[in-house]
Amino acid sequence: SAREARKNATREAEVRFAHETRGLQKRCNEQEEHIERLLQGTARMEDKTEQIQRLTVDSEAMVATAMRCKQAQGDADRRAAAAVDEADQLRSKLRAERETSRQVSDRWAEEVEAMRVDNRALRVKAQADEAVAGVPGVWV
């Protein structure tokens, strides 16, 4: 009968909605896990940035020490020049690492924000689908 057909169609729709809901919830959970991994990576990059800043201070101290040594004579002059070169190389390397760290942190921050926007959109869609379906927890 038509009534049974409607009941069957409604049941099928509810099963389909429930399945799609689980799929959307799984995607939300996966994105939240990915965001958490990105945040942890960002924290590691921030730690590395702090370490680079400490090393920069150390390298500047090395340059100052090297400049004082450079005033000495003979063998001390040669060692001081080598220390200046090493400190300059370290400073250049640290600058490059700091820039790389900043770029990675910026990129991760953008990815995290994009994921948050995607997650918000999924949640808004879920709420709209629940409203359309008229059944809490059922997404269209």
N, CA, C and O of each residue as an XYZ file, in Angstrom:
560
protein
N       0.836     -1.185      0.000
C       0.000      0.000      0.000
C       0.881      1.249      0.000
O       2.078      1.168      0.274
N       0.296      2.380     -0.303
C       1.040      3.647     -0.377
C       1.591      4.010      0.989
O       2.693      4.548      1.095
N       0.839      3.721      2.024
C       1.270      4.041      3.393
C       2.527      3.248      3.767
O       3.470      3.793      4.341
N       2.523      1.952      3.431
C       3.699      1.132      3.711
C       4.885      1.591      2.879
O       6.020      1.571      3.355
N       4.640      1.999      1.658
C       5.724      2.492      0.790
C       6.326      3.752      1.397
O       7.544      3.927      1.401
N       5.458      4.637      1.914
C       5.964      5.861      2.563
C       6.767      5.501      3.812
O       7.823      6.080      4.064
N       6.258      4.534      4.599
C       6.982      4.107      5.797
C       8.363      3.553      5.422
O       9.373      3.876      6.049
N       8.375      2.717      4.389
C       9.646      2.134      3.936
C      10.587      3.217      3.433
O      11.780      3.199      3.738
N      10.060      4.148      2.672
C      10.884      5.247      2.148
C      11.420      6.093      3.297
O      12.574      6.520      3.275
N      10.581      6.331      4.295
C      11.016      7.116      5.465
C      12.112      6.361      6.206
O      13.125      6.950      6.585
N      11.917      5.062      6.415
C      12.935      4.259      7.095
C      14.249      4.264      6.311
O      15.324      4.418      6.890
N      14.155      4.098      5.008
C      15.359      4.118      4.178
C      16.062      5.472      4.264
O      17.287      5.547      4.349
N      15.270      6.529      4.239
C      15.848      7.882      4.348
C      16.522      8.062      5.703
O      17.609      8.633      5.786
N      15.879      7.574      6.769
C      16.477      7.698      8.103
C      17.789      6.923      8.182
O      18.763      7.407      8.759
N      17.817      5.723      7.606
C      19.056      4.926      7.597
C      20.128      5.662      6.805
O      21.275      5.749      7.244
N      19.760      6.193      5.639
C      20.708      6.936      4.805
C      21.214      8.177      5.549
O      22.410      8.469      5.545
N      20.299      8.893      6.177
C      20.686     10.089      6.952
C      21.635      9.712      8.079
O      22.642     10.386      8.296
N      21.321      8.646      8.792
C      22.173      8.210      9.909
C      23.562      7.838      9.394
O      24.571      8.168     10.017
N      23.607      7.150      8.253
C      24.900      6.768      7.664
C      25.705      8.011      7.270
O      26.900      8.099      7.550
N      25.043      8.959      6.623
C      25.726     10.189      6.226
C      26.163     10.984      7.447
O      27.223     11.612      7.440
N      25.354     10.956      8.483
C      25.713     11.657      9.722
C      26.990     11.070     10.300
O      27.900     11.802     10.688
N      27.051      9.760     10.354
C      28.271      9.117     10.875
C      29.475      9.488     10.006
O      30.563      9.736     10.525
N      29.281      9.525      8.700
C      30.382      9.908      7.806
C      30.847     11.336      8.061
O      32.048     11.602      8.119
N      29.902     12.248      8.212
C      30.268     13.643      8.492
C      30.919     13.775      9.858
O      31.881     14.527     10.018
N      30.401     13.049     10.847
C      31.004     13.103     12.179
C      32.427     12.562     12.140
O      33.323     13.102     12.790
N      32.628     11.498     11.380
C      33.973     10.927     11.261
C      34.909     11.948     10.621
O      36.040     12.119     11.076
N      34.448     12.628      9.568
C      35.283     13.659      8.925
C      35.601     14.784      9.901
O      36.733     15.265      9.939
N      34.624     15.207     10.683
C      34.864     16.255     11.685
C      35.931     15.798     12.673
O      36.856     16.545     12.991
N      35.794     14.575     13.153
C      36.770     14.048     14.113
C      38.164     13.969     13.497
O      39.151     14.325     14.141
N      38.243     13.504     12.251
C      39.547     13.422     11.579
C      40.159     14.809     11.422
O      41.357     14.991     11.638
N      39.341     15.781     11.048
C      39.868     17.136     10.897
C      40.313     17.698     12.238
O      41.328     18.392     12.310
N      39.573     17.412     13.297
C      39.979     17.886     14.621
C      41.308     17.250     15.034
O      42.161     17.916     15.621
N      41.481     15.965     14.728
C      42.755     15.300     15.036
C      43.888     15.931     14.226
O      44.983     16.154     14.742
N      43.612     16.212     12.962
C      44.635     16.843     12.114
C      45.000     18.227     12.656
O      46.173     18.599     12.688
N      43.992     18.977     13.078
C      44.240     20.307     13.659
C      45.119     20.155     14.892
O      46.053     20.934     15.085
N      44.834     19.172     15.722
C      45.635     18.959     16.934
C      47.083     18.641     16.575
O      48.008     19.141     17.215
N      47.282     17.805     15.548
C      48.655     17.495     15.113
C      49.350     18.753     14.604
O      50.527     18.971     14.891
N      48.635     19.576     13.857
C      49.225     20.822     13.366
C      49.578     21.757     14.515
O      50.625     22.405     14.499
N      48.706     21.823     15.508
C      48.988     22.676     16.669
C      50.216     22.172     17.424
O      51.032     22.965     17.895
N      50.342     20.857     17.536
C      51.521     20.304     18.198
C      52.776     20.622     17.386
O      53.817     20.958     17.949
N      52.671     20.514     16.066
C      53.801     20.864     15.205
C      54.163     22.330     15.322
O      55.338     22.698     15.319
N      53.135     23.165     15.426
C      53.381     24.601     15.600
C      54.107     24.854     16.913
O      55.031     25.665     16.974
N      53.686     24.157     17.961
C      54.356     24.323     19.267
C      55.821     23.898     19.161
O      56.703     24.553     19.717
N      56.077     22.802     18.446
C      57.478     22.373     18.266
C      58.271     23.424     17.496
O      59.426     23.701     17.817
N      57.638     24.007     16.476
C      58.334     25.040     15.697
C      58.590     26.276     16.561
O      59.631     26.918     16.422
N      57.659     26.613     17.445
C      57.874     27.748     18.338
C      59.033     27.467     19.289
O      59.835     28.354     19.580
N      59.117     26.215     19.776
C      60.248     25.832     20.634
C      61.557     25.970     19.861
O      62.556     26.461     20.389
N      61.536     25.532     18.608
C      62.744     25.632     17.782
C      63.104     27.101     17.545
O      64.281     27.459     17.542
N      62.095     27.947     17.346
C      62.348     29.378     17.156
C      63.010     29.969     18.396
O      63.942     30.765     18.287
N      62.530     29.580     19.572
C      63.147     30.063     20.814
C      64.592     29.586     20.923
O      65.476     30.334     21.343
N      64.816     28.342     20.541
C      66.177     27.801     20.567
C      67.074     28.584     19.602
O      68.222     28.892     19.923
N      66.552     28.895     18.443
C      67.322     29.668     17.453
C      67.639     31.049     18.007
O      68.742     31.561     17.816
N      66.676     31.652     18.690
C      66.923     32.974     19.269
C      68.024     32.904     20.325
O      68.875     33.790     20.398
N      68.006     31.845     21.145
C      69.067     31.686     22.145
C      70.417     31.497     21.456
O      71.426     32.056     21.885
N      70.425     30.703     20.386
C      71.670     30.479     19.648
C      72.154     31.767     18.993
O      73.359     31.992     18.876
N      71.220     32.609     18.569
C      71.598     33.898     17.971
C      72.321     34.749     19.005
O      73.347     35.358     18.701
N      71.797     34.794     20.218
C      72.457     35.541     21.292
C      73.848     34.961     21.532
O      74.821     35.700     21.689
N      73.931     33.632     21.559
C      75.230     32.979     21.750
C      76.190     33.343     20.623
O      77.368     33.605     20.867
N      75.691     33.359     19.397
C      76.577     33.666     18.267
C      77.050     35.120     18.328
O      78.188     35.417     17.964
N      76.190     36.014     18.780
C      76.599     37.406     18.923
C      77.668     37.532     20.003
O      78.601     38.325     19.877
N      77.522     36.745     21.062
C      78.552     36.740     22.103
C      79.869     36.206     21.543
O      80.949     36.690     21.880
N      79.751     35.200     20.682
C      80.966     34.658     20.052
C      81.645     35.721     19.194
O      82.871     35.824     19.192
N      80.863     36.505     18.473
C      81.422     37.569     17.636
C      82.140     38.589     18.522
O      83.243     39.026     18.194
N      81.523     38.968     19.632
C      82.155     39.934     20.540
C      83.467     39.382     21.087
O      84.473     40.090     21.147
N      83.446     38.120     21.484
C      84.670     37.490     21.992
C      85.730     37.447     20.896
O      86.907     37.715     21.136
N      85.296     37.112     19.716
C      86.242     37.039     18.602
C      86.869     38.402     18.320
O      88.052     38.485     17.993
N      86.083     39.464     18.445
C      86.618     40.802     18.191
C      87.688     41.165     19.227
O      88.703     41.777     18.893
N      87.454     40.786     20.476
C      88.461     41.056     21.518
C      89.742     40.252     21.255
O      90.853     40.759     21.414
N      89.564     39.017     20.857
C      90.719     38.158     20.576
C      91.536     38.678     19.390
O      92.754     38.514     19.327
N      90.819     39.312     18.451
C      91.467     39.799     17.239
C      92.520     40.854     17.556
O      93.436     41.075     16.765
N      92.391     41.514     18.723
C      93.348     42.540     19.116
C      94.657     41.914     19.595
O      95.680     42.597     19.647
N      94.640     40.649     19.938
C      95.871     39.985     20.377
C      96.796     39.779     19.180
O      96.411     40.031     18.039
N      98.017     39.319     19.449
C      98.974     39.164     18.359
C      99.193     37.725     17.984
O      98.795     36.816     18.712
N      99.838     37.509     16.826
C     100.297     36.200     16.354
C      99.188     35.176     16.225
O      98.222     35.356     15.484
N      99.359     34.089     16.975
C      98.449     32.953     16.914
C      97.049     33.344     17.353
O      96.070     32.848     16.796
N      96.934     34.230     18.348
C      95.623     34.680     18.815
C      94.876     35.372     17.693
O      93.656     35.232     17.599
N      95.573     36.125     16.828
C      94.920     36.787     15.681
C      94.289     35.761     14.749
O      93.160     35.939     14.293
N      95.019     34.692     14.468
C      94.487     33.675     13.539
C      93.271     32.958     14.135
O      92.297     32.698     13.429
N      93.326     32.640     15.431
C      92.184     31.972     16.071
C      90.964     32.894     16.129
O      89.831     32.453     15.935
N      91.206     34.158     16.393
C      90.096     35.110     16.453
C      89.423     35.243     15.091
O      88.196     35.287     15.000
N      90.218     35.307     14.048
C      89.645     35.420     12.694
C      88.800     34.189     12.372
O      87.734     34.300     11.767
N      89.281     33.024     12.779
C      88.513     31.802     12.533
C      87.201     31.828     13.325
O      86.159     31.400     12.828
N      87.264     32.338     14.566
C      86.041     32.418     15.379
C      85.042     33.394     14.768
O      83.838     33.141     14.777
N      85.545     34.520     14.231
C      84.660     35.492     13.573
C      83.982     34.840     12.376
O      82.774     34.982     12.188
N      84.757     34.127     11.570
C      84.173     33.458     10.399
C      83.122     32.434     10.822
O      82.039     32.362     10.242
N      83.456     31.648     11.836
C      82.517     30.635     12.301
C      81.240     31.287     12.841
O      80.134     30.825     12.559
N      81.400     32.354     13.613
C      80.235     33.051     14.162
C      79.380     33.649     13.049
O      78.153     33.579     13.105
N      80.022     34.235     12.036
C      79.263     34.795     10.902
C      78.504     33.706     10.164
O      77.350     33.896      9.781
N      79.153     32.563      9.965
C      78.486     31.446      9.290
C      77.297     30.961     10.131
O      76.216     30.691      9.607
N      77.522     30.860     11.435
C      76.444     30.419     12.328
C      75.298     31.423     12.311
O      74.130     31.034     12.271
N      75.621     32.701     12.341
C      74.576     33.731     12.307
C      73.791     33.640     10.999
O      72.564     33.742     11.013
N      74.473     33.453      9.880
C      73.771     33.325      8.592
C      72.876     32.085      8.593
O      71.735     32.124      8.131
N      73.412     30.995      9.117
C      72.624     29.760      9.173
C      71.404     29.946     10.072
O      70.306     29.503      9.738
N      71.604     30.598     11.206
C      70.494     30.820     12.127
C      69.436     31.734     11.517
O      68.240     31.519     11.710
N      69.873     32.743     10.788
C      68.893     33.617     10.111
C      68.043     32.808      9.140
O      66.821     32.947      9.093
N      68.719     31.957      8.362
C      67.992     31.129      7.388
C      67.025     30.190      8.114
O      65.884     30.026      7.683
N      67.474     29.572      9.216
C      66.597     28.668      9.962
C      65.434     29.425     10.592
O      64.313     28.919     10.627
N      65.687     30.618     11.084
C      64.619     31.421     11.681
C      63.572     31.747     10.621
O      62.373     31.660     10.885
N      64.020     32.121      9.423
C      63.082     32.449      8.344
C      62.273     31.214      7.937
O      61.064     31.295      7.721
N      62.955     30.079      7.836
C      62.268     28.832      7.492
C      61.247     28.486      8.566
O      60.115     28.110      8.261
N      61.653     28.614      9.819
C      60.754     28.336     10.943
C      59.539     29.258     10.895
O      58.413     28.807     11.103
N      59.754     30.527     10.627
C      58.650     31.482     10.550
C      57.697     31.109      9.406
O      56.478     31.147      9.570
N      58.266     30.750      8.249
C      57.425     30.393      7.105
C      56.595     29.146      7.404
O      55.408     29.091      7.080
N      57.230     28.138      8.028
C      56.504     26.908      8.360
C      55.408     27.211      9.373
O      54.280     26.739      9.232
N      55.737     28.000     10.398
C      54.733     28.364     11.400
C      53.568     29.112     10.747
O      52.407     28.841     11.053
N      53.875     30.047      9.855
C      52.812     30.787      9.143
C      51.951     29.845      8.325
O      50.724     29.947      8.334
N      52.601     28.914      7.608
C      51.852     27.979      6.762
C      50.963     27.078      7.626
O      49.810     26.824      7.277
N      51.490     26.603      8.738
C      50.690     25.755      9.616
C      49.534     26.540     10.217
O      48.426     26.021     10.349
N      49.791     27.774     10.577
C      48.716     28.601     11.131
C      47.604     28.779     10.087
O      46.421     28.746     10.427
N      47.990     28.967      8.810
C      46.988     29.101      7.748
C      46.206     27.800      7.584
O      44.986     27.822      7.418
N      46.918     26.654      7.630
C      46.242     25.373      7.493
C      45.274     25.134      8.663
O      44.155     24.660      8.468
N      45.719     25.465      9.858
C      44.857     25.299     11.030
C      43.609     26.156     10.873
O      42.502     25.688     11.136
N      43.775     27.404     10.448
C      42.619     28.289     10.284
C      41.685     27.748      9.201
O      40.466     27.776      9.365
N      42.251     27.256      8.094
C      41.414     26.697      7.023
C      40.625     25.492      7.533
O      39.451     25.325      7.202
N      41.277     24.654      8.339
C      40.580     23.485      8.884
C      39.468     23.926      9.833
O      38.382     23.345      9.848
N      39.748     24.943     10.612
C      38.712     25.435     11.528
C      37.515     25.952     10.741
O      36.369     25.696     11.110
N      37.777     26.679      9.660
C      36.690     27.197      8.822
C      35.909     26.026      8.223
O      34.678     26.034      8.227
N      36.628     25.014      7.705
C      35.962     23.829      7.148
C      35.106     23.142      8.211
O      33.977     22.734      7.940
N      35.647     23.019      9.408
C      34.922     22.367     10.495
C      33.661     23.154     10.849
O      32.592     22.579     11.054
N      33.804     24.489     10.917
C      32.624     25.312     11.221
C      31.566     25.126     10.126
O      30.377     25.006     10.420
N      32.005     25.104      8.871
C      31.060     24.932      7.766
C      30.357     23.578      7.865
O      29.152     23.485      7.628
N      31.105     22.530      8.214
C      30.490     21.213      8.369
C      29.467     21.219      9.509
O      28.393     20.629      9.393
N      29.807     21.880     10.591
C      28.881     21.932     11.730
C      27.618     22.730     11.363
O      26.509     22.342     11.733
N      27.787     23.839     10.639
C      26.625     24.632     10.216
C      25.756     23.802      9.278
O      24.530     23.816      9.391
N      26.388     23.077      8.350
C      25.625     22.213      7.444
C      24.880     21.152      8.230
O      23.720     20.855      7.946
N      25.552     20.581      9.220
C      24.913     19.551     10.041
C      23.690     20.123     10.753
O      22.635     19.489     10.790
N      23.831     21.302     11.307
C      22.695     21.911     12.009
C      21.557     22.206     11.031
O      20.386     21.991     11.344
N      21.912     22.696      9.855
C      20.885     22.990      8.855
C      20.196     21.700      8.418
O      18.976     21.670      8.254
N      20.970     20.646      8.232
C      20.401     19.364      7.816
C      19.490     18.798      8.901
O      18.442     18.226      8.603
N      19.894     18.959     10.166
C      19.042     18.493     11.259
C      17.720     19.256     11.254
O      16.647     18.685     11.450
N      17.831     20.561     11.024
C      16.617     21.376     10.996
C      15.717     20.949      9.834
O      14.501     20.848     10.000
N      16.306     20.698      8.660
C      15.521     20.300      7.490
C      14.888     18.930      7.721
O      13.718     18.707      7.412
N      15.701     18.006      8.280
C      15.195     16.653      8.506
C      14.177     16.636      9.642
O      13.309     15.765      9.697
N      14.293     17.599     10.539
C      13.370     17.651     11.683
C      13.679     16.592     12.721
O      12.878     16.345     13.623
N      14.848     15.962     12.596
C      15.228     14.898     13.541
C      16.615     15.227     14.054
O      17.556     15.281     13.262
N      16.779     15.450     15.360
C      18.118     15.738     15.887
C      19.068     14.575     15.584
O      18.707     13.406     15.718
N      20.277     14.922     15.177
C      21.297     13.912     14.894
C      21.193     13.333     13.495
O      22.007     12.488     13.122
N      20.216     13.763     12.717
C      20.069     13.261     11.340
C      20.433     14.376     10.383
O      19.804     15.433     10.364
N      21.469     14.120      9.584
C      21.928     15.113      8.616
C      21.493     14.682      7.225
O      21.405     13.492      6.926
N      21.227     15.658      6.394
C      20.805     15.358      5.019
C      22.039     15.202      4.154
O      21.923     14.946      2.955
